Amino acid sequence: MRRSYFDGNGEELRWNHELGAEQTSILEKEGSAGSSMSRIDENGLSLITLLLECAVAISVDNLGEAHRILLELTMMASPYGPSCAERVMAYFSKAMASRVLNSWLGICSPLINHKSVYGAFQVFNNASPFIKFAHFTSNQAILEAFQRRDSVHILDLDIMQGLQWPALLHILATRMEGPPTVRMTGVGSSMEVLVETGKQLSNFARRLGLPFEFHPVAKKFGEIDASMVPLRRGETLAVHWLQHSLYDATGPDWKTLRLLEALAPRVITLAEQDISNGGSFLDRFVGSLHYYSALFDSLGACLPCDDPGRHRIEHCLLYREIHNILAIGGPARSGEDKFRHWRSELAKKNLFQTGGDEWKLDGSSTAYTEHVPSCSWL
């Protein structure tokens, strides 16, 4: 059986109802990432086929057909299912249902419950090593930039709970040449969370005997400029940015790039997810399907299907990311220009790679890593 739709130009689009050549090519587009779906049973293949058909229908604005497919998917997949594939399909179906509804109503603004998200981050950190590696590599680059510096400043463009900084503060407080004066500017959407984060870090630094100041900036990092970062003469600045897909309405990426150029920090550490928030809906769908399928598989390998912590991670964190990428993301819907990958954008600014994930420009350096997002207090 073949299905056909018409796009806005009257051209007919067709694809197989079975998992034929087109679906296979989509699944194989990301190469080895498709191996995460290799153990799917016959029911799982049917779910993938329907999900792909739904994605194509949405991409050509055939919302009626997409709605019909989604009704079928919701009866076949459960977020509490025993297989990782079924759980992935359930959350993708839910996100695309939101996309269809938002398209009908003309609404595309995310609603984030910060406390539930941050709680899920902590649970995820206990089960996953990914963010710990991102923290370690970023902190190492910052430590090297701060060598023999008496006054240092850290700008965290999305600090959340400041979960990586206690380890760095401890090392700075015990370094052989003596502790520096540390000032930190934390950027975030919630002033309540920022104040609590500042209090936690200040208390920790006080116990270490480390001179420390914290300055909260309750704005989206794409909306701040250099005047909002209170730098002092002689300070060595480090900028850290752990990216994630939790918030789409962060401002255009080119403004963030302009901020980095204006501040001219000694080091920039960037942890970027290996998925794209830009491009067409179908591009975002394919990339995120591979990415989150692998992520759900990794959780399934270490946590049982009925584990409450696993469900909290999947529902409160990963689903919110999937929802933002599919239901909200994209410049046509958010009005924001998003870079596909910051690595290439930094290279355009005459950054050159010196080995591994180190980048340098005029005495400054950028440590870059790709990650799966999670966090926890150390």
C-alpha positions as CSV (number, residue, x, y, z in Angstrom):
1,M,0.0,0.0,0.0
2,R,1.3,3.5,-0.8
3,R,0.1,6.8,0.6
4,S,0.3,10.2,-1.2
5,Y,-0.1,13.8,-0.1
6,F,0.2,17.1,-1.9
7,D,2.6,19.9,-0.7
8,G,1.8,23.6,-1.0
9,N,3.0,23.6,-4.6
10,G,0.6,20.9,-5.7
11,E,3.4,18.3,-6.0
12,E,2.5,14.8,-5.0
13,L,4.6,13.2,-2.2
14,R,4.6,9.4,-1.9
15,W,6.1,6.8,0.4
16,N,5.6,3.1,1.2
17,H,3.2,2.1,4.0
18,E,5.7,-0.7,4.8
19,L,9.2,0.2,6.1
20,G,10.4,0.6,2.5
21,A,13.3,2.3,0.9
22,E,12.6,5.8,2.0
23,Q,12.1,4.9,5.7
24,T,15.2,2.7,5.6
25,S,17.3,5.5,4.2
26,I,16.1,7.9,6.9
27,L,16.9,5.4,9.6
28,E,20.3,4.8,8.2
29,K,21.1,8.4,7.6
30,E,23.0,8.7,10.9
31,G,25.1,5.7,10.3
32,S,26.0,3.7,13.4
33,A,23.4,5.5,15.5
34,G,20.7,3.3,13.9
35,S,22.2,0.3,15.8
36,S,20.3,1.5,18.8
37,M,17.1,0.4,17.1
38,S,18.4,-2.9,15.9
39,R,16.7,-5.1,18.4
40,I,13.2,-3.8,17.8
41,D,10.5,-6.5,17.4
42,E,7.8,-6.5,14.7
43,N,5.5,-4.2,16.8
44,G,8.4,-1.8,17.1
45,L,8.9,-1.7,13.4
46,S,5.2,-0.9,12.9
47,L,5.5,1.9,15.4
48,I,8.5,3.4,13.6
49,T,6.8,3.2,10.3
50,L,3.8,5.0,11.6
51,L,6.0,7.6,13.3
52,L,7.9,8.3,10.1
53,E,4.6,8.6,8.2
54,C,3.3,11.1,10.8
55,A,6.6,13.1,10.6
56,V,6.3,13.4,6.8
57,A,2.6,14.4,7.1
58,I,3.5,17.1,9.6
59,S,6.4,18.3,7.4
60,V,3.9,19.0,4.5
61,D,1.3,20.5,6.9
62,N,-1.2,17.6,6.4
63,L,-2.3,17.9,9.9
64,G,-5.5,15.9,9.5
65,E,-3.6,12.8,8.4
66,A,-1.0,13.4,11.1
67,H,-3.8,13.5,13.7
68,R,-5.2,10.2,12.4
69,I,-1.8,8.5,12.7
70,L,-1.2,9.9,16.1
71,L,-4.5,8.4,17.4
72,E,-3.2,5.0,16.2
73,L,0.2,5.5,17.8
74,T,-1.2,6.5,21.2
75,M,-3.1,3.2,21.3
76,M,0.1,1.2,20.4
77,A,2.8,2.8,22.5
78,S,3.1,3.5,26.3
79,P,5.8,5.5,28.1
80,Y,5.7,2.6,30.7
81,G,6.3,-0.1,28.1
82,P,8.8,-2.9,28.6
83,S,10.9,-2.0,25.5
84,C,13.0,1.1,25.0
85,A,11.6,1.5,21.5
86,E,8.0,1.6,22.7
87,R,8.9,4.2,25.3
88,V,10.7,6.4,22.7
89,M,7.8,6.1,20.3
90,A,5.3,7.1,23.0
91,Y,7.2,10.3,23.9
92,F,7.8,11.2,20.2
93,S,4.1,10.6,19.5
94,K,3.2,12.9,22.4
95,A,5.5,15.6,21.2
96,M,4.2,15.5,17.7
97,A,0.6,15.6,19.0
98,S,1.6,18.8,20.7
99,R,3.1,20.1,17.5
100,V,-0.1,19.4,15.6
101,L,-2.2,21.0,18.2
102,N,0.1,24.0,18.4
103,S,-0.1,24.4,14.6
104,W,-3.9,24.4,14.7
105,L,-4.0,26.9,17.6
106,G,-1.0,29.0,16.5
107,I,0.8,28.5,19.9
108,C,4.4,27.4,20.3
109,S,5.6,28.7,23.7
110,P,7.1,26.2,26.2
111,L,6.0,26.0,29.8
112,I,8.9,24.7,32.0
113,N,8.6,23.5,35.6
114,H,12.1,24.3,36.7
115,K,12.0,22.3,39.9
116,S,10.9,19.0,38.2
117,V,13.5,19.4,35.5
118,Y,16.3,20.0,37.9
119,G,15.2,17.1,40.1
120,A,15.3,14.9,37.0
121,F,18.8,16.2,36.2
122,Q,20.1,15.0,39.5
123,V,18.6,11.6,39.1
124,F,20.0,11.4,35.6
125,N,23.5,12.4,36.8
126,N,23.5,9.5,39.2
127,A,22.7,7.0,36.4
128,S,24.8,8.5,33.6
129,P,28.5,9.4,33.2
130,F,28.1,11.8,30.3
131,I,27.8,15.1,32.1
132,K,30.5,14.2,34.5
133,F,32.9,13.9,31.6
134,A,31.8,17.3,30.2
135,H,32.3,18.9,33.7
136,F,35.8,17.3,34.0
137,T,37.0,18.5,30.6
138,S,35.5,22.0,31.0
139,N,37.0,22.4,34.5
140,Q,40.4,21.3,33.3
141,A,40.5,23.9,30.6
142,I,39.4,26.6,33.0
143,L,42.1,25.6,35.5
144,E,44.8,25.9,32.9
145,A,43.5,29.3,31.9
146,F,43.5,30.5,35.6
147,Q,47.1,29.4,36.3
148,R,49.0,32.1,38.3
149,R,46.0,34.4,38.1
150,D,45.0,36.2,41.3
151,S,41.6,37.5,40.2
152,V,39.3,35.3,38.1
153,H,35.7,35.6,36.8
154,I,33.5,32.8,35.5
155,L,30.5,33.5,33.4
156,D,28.1,30.6,33.2
157,L,25.6,31.2,30.4
158,D,23.1,28.7,31.7
159,I,24.1,27.9,35.3
160,M,20.9,26.1,36.5
161,Q,22.1,24.7,39.8
162,G,25.8,25.3,39.3
163,L,26.5,21.6,39.7
164,Q,30.0,21.5,38.2
165,W,31.5,24.4,40.2
166,P,32.1,22.9,43.7
167,A,34.8,20.6,42.3
168,L,36.5,23.6,40.5
169,L,36.2,25.8,43.6
170,H,37.8,23.1,45.7
171,I,40.8,22.8,43.4
172,L,41.2,26.6,43.2
173,A,41.1,26.9,47.0
174,T,43.9,24.3,47.4
175,R,46.3,25.2,44.6
176,M,50.0,25.6,45.4
177,E,50.3,29.3,44.5
178,G,47.3,30.2,46.8
179,P,43.6,30.7,46.1
180,P,42.5,33.5,43.8
181,T,39.6,35.8,44.3
182,V,36.7,34.2,42.4
183,R,33.7,36.1,41.0
184,M,30.9,34.3,39.2
185,T,28.1,35.6,37.0
186,G,25.3,33.0,36.6
187,V,22.7,33.4,33.8
188,G,19.3,31.7,34.0
189,S,15.6,32.1,33.5
190,S,14.5,31.8,37.1
191,M,15.8,34.4,39.7
192,E,14.6,32.0,42.5
193,V,16.8,29.3,41.2
194,L,19.7,31.7,40.7
195,V,19.6,33.0,44.2
196,E,19.5,29.5,45.7
197,T,22.4,28.5,43.5
198,G,24.4,31.5,44.5
199,K,23.7,30.8,48.2
200,Q,24.8,27.2,47.8
201,L,28.1,28.1,46.0
202,S,28.8,31.0,48.4
203,N,28.4,28.7,51.5
204,F,30.6,26.1,49.9
205,A,33.3,28.6,49.1
206,R,33.1,30.0,52.6
207,R,33.8,26.6,54.1
208,L,36.9,26.4,51.8
209,G,38.1,29.8,52.8
210,L,37.9,31.0,49.2
211,P,37.1,34.6,48.4
212,F,33.9,34.4,46.3
213,E,31.2,36.6,44.9
214,F,28.1,35.5,42.9
215,H,26.1,37.8,40.6
216,P,22.8,36.5,39.2
217,V,21.5,37.6,35.8
218,A,17.8,36.5,35.3
219,K,17.7,36.7,31.6
220,K,18.0,34.4,28.6
221,F,21.6,34.3,27.5
222,G,20.7,35.4,24.0
223,E,19.3,38.6,25.5
224,I,22.3,39.8,27.5
225,D,25.1,42.1,26.5
226,A,28.6,42.7,27.8
227,S,27.4,45.6,30.0
228,M,25.5,43.1,32.1
229,V,28.7,41.2,33.1
230,P,30.4,43.1,35.9
231,L,34.0,42.7,35.0
232,R,36.8,44.3,37.0
233,R,40.2,45.5,35.8
234,G,42.8,42.7,35.9
235,E,40.2,39.9,36.0
236,T,40.8,36.8,33.9
237,L,37.5,35.7,32.4
238,A,36.3,32.2,31.6
239,V,33.0,31.6,29.8
240,H,31.2,28.3,30.2
241,W,28.1,27.1,28.3
242,L,26.5,23.7,28.8
243,Q,23.9,23.5,26.1
244,H,20.7,21.5,26.2
245,S,17.4,21.4,24.4
246,L,15.2,22.4,27.4
247,Y,14.5,25.9,26.3
248,D,13.9,27.1,22.8
249,A,13.2,30.7,23.4
250,T,16.7,31.8,24.3
251,G,17.3,34.5,21.8
252,P,19.2,34.3,18.4
253,D,22.5,32.5,18.5
254,W,24.2,35.3,16.6
255,K,23.6,37.5,19.6
256,T,25.3,35.0,21.9
257,L,28.2,34.8,19.5
258,R,28.5,38.6,19.5
259,L,28.6,38.6,23.3
260,L,31.5,36.1,23.3
261,E,33.4,38.3,20.9
262,A,32.7,41.5,23.0
263,L,33.8,39.9,26.3
264,A,37.0,38.4,24.7
265,P,37.5,35.8,27.5
266,R,40.7,33.9,28.0
267,V,38.9,30.6,27.7
268,I,35.5,29.4,26.4
269,T,34.2,26.0,27.4
270,L,31.3,24.7,25.3
271,A,29.4,21.4,25.9
272,E,27.1,20.9,22.9
273,Q,24.6,18.2,22.3
274,D,25.2,16.1,19.2
275,I,21.8,17.1,17.7
276,S,20.6,20.1,15.8
277,N,17.9,22.5,17.0
278,G,17.9,24.2,13.6
279,G,16.8,23.2,10.1
280,S,13.5,21.8,8.9
281,F,11.1,19.8,11.0
282,L,12.0,16.5,9.2
283,D,15.8,17.1,9.8
284,R,15.2,17.7,13.5
285,F,12.9,14.7,13.7
286,V,15.5,12.3,12.1
287,G,18.4,13.6,14.2
288,S,16.5,13.6,17.5
289,L,15.0,10.1,16.8
290,H,18.5,8.6,16.6
291,Y,19.9,10.6,19.5
292,Y,17.1,9.9,22.0
293,S,16.8,6.2,20.9
294,A,20.4,5.7,21.9
295,L,19.8,7.6,25.1
296,F,16.7,5.6,26.1
297,D,18.6,2.4,25.2
298,S,21.4,3.4,27.6
299,L,18.9,4.0,30.4
300,G,17.3,0.6,29.7
301,A,20.6,-1.1,30.0
302,C,21.2,0.1,33.6
303,L,17.7,0.6,35.0
304,P,14.7,-1.7,35.0
305,C,11.6,-0.7,33.2
306,D,9.6,-0.1,36.4
307,D,12.2,2.0,38.1
308,P,10.6,5.3,39.2
309,G,13.9,7.2,38.7
310,R,14.1,6.1,35.1
311,H,10.5,7.2,34.5
312,R,11.3,10.6,36.1
313,I,14.3,11.0,33.8
314,E,12.4,10.1,30.7
315,H,9.2,12.1,31.5
316,C,10.6,15.2,33.2
317,L,13.8,15.7,31.3
318,L,14.1,13.8,28.0
319,Y,10.5,14.2,26.9
320,R,10.7,17.9,27.6
321,E,13.8,18.1,25.3
322,I,12.0,16.0,22.6
323,H,9.0,18.3,22.9
324,N,11.0,21.5,22.5
325,I,12.8,20.1,19.5
326,L,9.7,18.9,17.7
327,A,6.8,20.9,18.9
328,I,8.5,24.2,19.4
329,G,11.9,24.3,17.7
330,G,12.9,25.9,14.5
331,P,13.4,29.5,13.4
332,A,10.1,29.5,11.5
333,R,8.2,28.9,14.7
334,S,10.4,30.6,17.3
335,G,11.5,33.5,15.2
336,E,15.1,32.8,16.2
337,D,18.2,32.0,14.1
338,K,19.8,28.8,15.5
339,F,23.2,27.4,14.5
340,R,23.2,23.8,13.5
341,H,26.6,23.3,15.3
342,W,28.6,25.8,17.3
343,R,31.8,24.0,16.4
344,S,31.6,25.3,12.8
345,E,30.5,28.8,13.9
346,L,33.4,29.2,16.2
347,A,35.7,28.0,13.3
348,K,34.3,30.8,11.1
349,K,35.6,33.3,13.7
350,N,39.2,32.3,13.0
351,L,39.4,29.8,15.8
352,F,41.7,27.0,14.9
353,Q,41.9,23.5,16.4
354,T,45.2,22.7,18.1
355,G,44.5,19.1,18.9
356,G,41.7,17.1,20.6
357,D,38.9,19.4,21.5
358,E,41.1,22.5,22.1
359,W,40.6,25.6,19.9
360,K,42.7,28.8,20.1
361,L,42.4,32.4,18.9
362,D,44.8,35.3,19.8
363,G,45.8,33.9,23.2
364,S,42.3,32.6,24.0
365,S,41.1,29.0,23.8
366,T,37.9,27.1,23.5
367,A,37.4,23.6,25.0
368,Y,34.7,21.9,23.1
369,T,32.9,18.6,23.8
370,E,29.6,17.0,22.7
371,H,27.5,15.6,25.5
372,V,24.2,14.1,26.7
373,P,22.8,16.6,29.3
374,S,22.5,15.8,33.0
375,C,23.6,17.3,36.3
376,S,23.9,16.8,40.1
377,W,25.4,18.5,43.2
378,L,28.8,17.1,44.0
